[in-house]
Amino acid sequence: MTPGQMVVYILIAVGMTLLTRSLPFLIFRNGRSIPQFVLWMGRQLPGAAMAMLVVYCLKDVRFGSGKEWIPALAACLMTVLLHVRRRNMMISIVGGTMLYMLLLRLI
């Protein structure tokens, strides 16, 4: 990839990020009410994102030896417990990931 192509790709990424971040403010400005579908999606997406992360993280786990499934199971349990206790998705994800990485090094 040439430096010119890299610059074009970066500019496209920046432009699309700015567009997706500012589009809701442009659509719902001047006190316009937010449609019920958008509000519903806002309530459903955090749980859906967590479910996708669980499926993605556990898709390659083999239950033959404890070296593979013990860290994965412990990290999943830690993530659930943190989420039930704190109700903060970032704390849950970071805590589970940190435990998983630690157990991979120790086991």
C-alpha positions as CSV (number, residue, x, y, z in Angstrom):
1,M,0.0,0.0,0.0
2,T,1.4,3.4,-1.0
3,P,1.5,6.3,1.4
4,G,-1.1,8.1,-0.7
5,Q,-3.5,5.1,-0.4
6,M,-2.9,5.1,3.4
7,V,-3.8,8.8,3.6
8,V,-7.0,8.2,1.6
9,Y,-8.1,5.2,3.8
10,I,-7.4,7.2,6.9
11,L,-9.4,10.2,5.6
12,I,-12.3,7.9,4.7
13,A,-12.2,6.3,8.2
14,V,-12.2,9.8,9.8
15,G,-15.0,11.0,7.6
16,M,-17.2,8.0,8.3
17,T,-16.5,8.2,12.0
18,L,-17.5,11.9,12.1
19,L,-20.6,11.2,10.0
20,T,-21.8,8.3,12.2
21,R,-21.1,10.3,15.4
22,S,-22.8,13.5,14.3
23,L,-25.7,12.0,12.3
24,P,-28.0,11.4,15.4
25,F,-27.5,15.1,16.4
26,L,-28.4,16.3,12.9
27,I,-31.5,14.0,12.7
28,F,-32.9,14.7,16.1
29,R,-32.1,18.4,16.6
30,N,-34.5,21.2,17.5
31,G,-36.2,19.1,20.2
32,R,-37.5,16.4,17.8
33,S,-38.7,13.4,19.7
34,I,-36.8,10.2,19.3
35,P,-38.8,7.3,17.7
36,Q,-39.7,4.4,19.9
37,F,-37.7,2.0,17.6
38,V,-34.5,3.9,18.3
39,L,-35.2,3.9,22.0
40,W,-35.9,0.2,21.9
41,M,-32.6,-0.4,20.0
42,G,-30.8,1.6,22.6
43,R,-32.1,-0.7,25.3
44,Q,-31.4,-4.0,23.4
45,L,-28.0,-3.4,21.9
46,P,-25.9,-3.6,25.1
47,G,-27.2,-7.1,25.9
48,A,-26.8,-8.2,22.2
49,A,-23.2,-6.9,22.2
50,M,-22.5,-9.0,25.4
51,A,-24.1,-12.1,23.8
52,M,-22.0,-11.7,20.6
53,L,-18.8,-11.3,22.7
54,V,-19.6,-14.5,24.7
55,V,-20.2,-16.5,21.5
56,Y,-17.1,-15.1,19.9
57,C,-14.9,-15.7,22.9
58,L,-16.1,-19.3,23.5
59,K,-16.3,-20.5,19.9
60,D,-12.8,-22.1,19.8
61,V,-12.7,-23.4,23.4
62,R,-12.0,-27.2,23.6
63,F,-13.1,-29.1,26.6
64,G,-10.5,-31.8,26.4
65,S,-8.0,-30.2,28.8
66,G,-8.4,-27.8,31.7
67,K,-5.8,-25.5,30.2
68,E,-8.3,-24.2,27.7
69,W,-11.7,-24.2,29.3
70,I,-10.9,-23.3,32.9
71,P,-9.6,-19.7,32.0
72,A,-12.5,-19.2,29.6
73,L,-15.1,-20.4,32.1
74,A,-13.6,-18.4,35.0
75,A,-13.4,-15.3,32.9
76,C,-17.1,-15.7,31.8
77,L,-18.2,-16.1,35.4
78,M,-16.1,-13.1,36.5
79,T,-17.7,-11.0,33.8
80,V,-21.2,-12.0,34.8
81,L,-20.5,-11.4,38.5
82,L,-19.0,-8.0,37.8
83,H,-21.9,-7.0,35.6
84,V,-24.5,-8.1,38.1
85,R,-22.7,-6.3,40.9
86,R,-21.6,-3.1,39.1
87,R,-24.0,-2.8,36.1
88,N,-21.2,-1.3,34.0
89,M,-20.3,-3.0,30.8
90,M,-16.8,-1.7,30.6
91,I,-15.9,-2.8,34.1
92,S,-17.4,-6.3,33.3
93,I,-15.5,-6.7,30.0
94,V,-12.2,-5.4,31.3
95,G,-12.4,-7.4,34.5
96,G,-13.2,-10.7,32.6
97,T,-10.5,-10.0,30.1
98,M,-7.9,-9.3,32.8
99,L,-8.7,-12.5,34.6
100,Y,-8.6,-14.5,31.4
101,M,-5.1,-13.1,30.4
102,L,-3.8,-13.7,33.9
103,L,-5.1,-17.3,34.0
104,L,-3.6,-18.0,30.5
105,R,-0.2,-17.0,31.9
106,L,-0.5,-19.0,35.2
107,I,-2.1,-22.2,34.0
